[in-house]
Amino acid sequence: MNSDFAAAHAAFLQWHLRRRKGDRRRRLEVGHAHAEKLFLENVWWPAFGHFDHLHPEYEVADFRDGTRYLDFAWIRNSIRLAIEIDGYDLHQRYADKQKFSDDRIRQNHLVIDRWDVLRFAYDDIRARPRMCAQMVQQYMGAALGSDVQSLLAPLSAEEREIVRLAARLAPTAFPPGDVCVLLGVEVQKARRLLHGLVRKKWLVPAGDGRKRINKYILAPGINTWPLSG
């Protein structure tokens, strides 16, 4: 297991456990099991490298006036995405017609309540995780396209390209020479653009600071996705 993922996953789970009580906490302790963790490790983490705006075992109203839990909910502004993992438990393979029907009705009610829904088979997140990751990324690209444009609007065209470069390379730092190649400019202009993005808190210098700054990295707290698109 990737050590960065293991540490981030443990912190993610503890953060949500601390904020839940009673049945909601028990549901998270029991419901977030092998298949859900595998989805995060194989699909979500490689795609995004963080768990921002993601909620495990998220409670929603059931169509029968009760409650049910989504495997994951990703919520940002007006966007609500339900993510479900199917096919791990053997009893699902032999589900009766009534359960099959109820499952489809529940999904329809999510759509009626303005949720988007993505469903993944356990076998796919185990054997074809890259395909699953690409599907989630495609969804994010479509859902957040306008948000990205708004976020980058205050920057110049050259600054926007540098930010996208930083997001694509994250967490690897890059030198001014990469900007020279990217934009076709001299190193002096590349450094001016980079210093400007540091002042605007988009980038931070990389290294120990004892020598001239020669590498940069995306500032902490800025999501690499969907900026890298």
Disulfide bonds with the S-S distance in Angstrom:
none
